[in-house]
Amino acid sequence: MKRFKKIVLPVAIVMIAALGAFATNSSKKTAMHDGYRYDELSETCVNTQIQCSDVPSSFICTDGSANQLRQISGTSCPDLLFKP
């Protein structure tokens, strides 16, 4: 019985700890990106140096002048970014 406890108890503790770690792991990873605004005069995306998140939320990232910031993709900036 002592031998059984010496082997099984540590294995059970390690398994419970591993399951707890996976259960509490966050499923969403926030990726931070520079926010770009579309400049209609030059028809380009301009980097604002403002860090925004690509994880959707109810708060859209802006530059303080009501310009919605977007993520750059090639030569366009189609995707909205959000406040972290």
C-alpha positions as CSV (number, residue, x, y, z in Angstrom):
1,M,0.0,0.0,0.0
2,K,2.9,2.4,0.8
3,R,4.4,1.7,-2.6
4,F,1.1,2.4,-4.3
5,K,0.8,5.8,-2.6
6,K,4.4,6.7,-3.4
7,I,3.7,6.1,-7.1
8,V,0.1,7.1,-7.7
9,L,-0.1,10.2,-5.5
10,P,2.6,12.2,-7.3
11,V,1.3,11.2,-10.7
12,A,-2.3,12.3,-9.7
13,I,-1.0,15.6,-8.4
14,V,0.9,16.3,-11.7
15,M,-2.2,15.4,-13.8
16,I,-4.4,17.7,-11.7
17,A,-2.0,20.6,-12.0
18,A,-1.7,20.1,-15.8
19,L,-5.5,20.0,-16.2
20,G,-5.8,23.1,-14.1
21,A,-3.3,24.9,-16.3
22,F,-5.1,24.1,-19.5
23,A,-8.5,24.9,-18.0
24,T,-7.4,28.4,-17.0
25,N,-5.5,29.2,-20.2
26,S,-7.0,32.2,-22.1
27,S,-8.4,31.2,-25.5
28,K,-8.0,34.7,-27.0
29,K,-4.6,36.2,-27.6
30,T,-4.5,39.9,-28.1
31,A,-2.3,40.9,-31.0
32,M,-1.3,44.6,-31.0
33,H,-0.9,46.4,-34.3
34,D,-0.1,50.0,-35.3
35,G,-3.4,51.7,-36.3
36,Y,-3.6,53.2,-39.8
37,R,-6.1,55.8,-41.0
38,Y,-7.1,56.2,-44.6
39,D,-6.0,59.5,-46.2
40,E,-8.5,60.4,-48.9
41,L,-6.2,63.0,-50.5
42,S,-3.3,60.7,-51.1
43,E,-5.5,57.5,-51.2
44,T,-3.1,55.7,-48.9
45,C,-3.1,54.3,-45.4
46,V,-1.1,56.5,-42.9
47,N,0.5,55.0,-39.8
48,T,-0.6,56.8,-36.7
49,Q,1.8,55.0,-34.3
50,I,-1.2,54.2,-32.0
51,Q,-1.3,50.6,-30.7
52,C,-4.6,48.9,-31.2
53,S,-5.9,45.3,-30.9
54,D,-7.4,43.0,-33.5
55,V,-9.7,41.3,-30.9
56,P,-13.2,42.6,-31.5
57,S,-14.8,44.7,-28.7
58,S,-17.4,47.5,-28.5
59,F,-14.7,50.2,-28.5
60,I,-13.2,51.0,-31.9
61,C,-9.7,52.4,-31.9
62,T,-9.5,56.0,-33.0
63,D,-6.8,58.7,-33.4
64,G,-8.6,61.3,-31.3
65,S,-10.0,63.1,-34.4
66,A,-12.8,60.5,-34.9
67,N,-10.8,58.7,-37.5
68,Q,-11.3,55.0,-37.2
69,L,-8.0,53.1,-37.2
70,R,-7.5,50.0,-39.3
71,Q,-5.0,47.2,-39.8
72,I,-2.9,47.4,-42.9
73,S,-3.0,44.6,-45.5
74,G,-0.7,45.1,-48.4
75,T,-1.5,48.6,-49.9
76,S,-5.0,48.9,-48.2
77,C,-6.3,49.1,-44.7
78,P,-9.6,47.2,-44.7
79,D,-9.9,45.8,-41.1
80,L,-11.1,47.8,-38.1
81,L,-9.0,47.7,-35.0
82,F,-10.2,48.0,-31.4
83,K,-9.1,49.6,-28.2
84,P,-7.1,47.0,-26.1
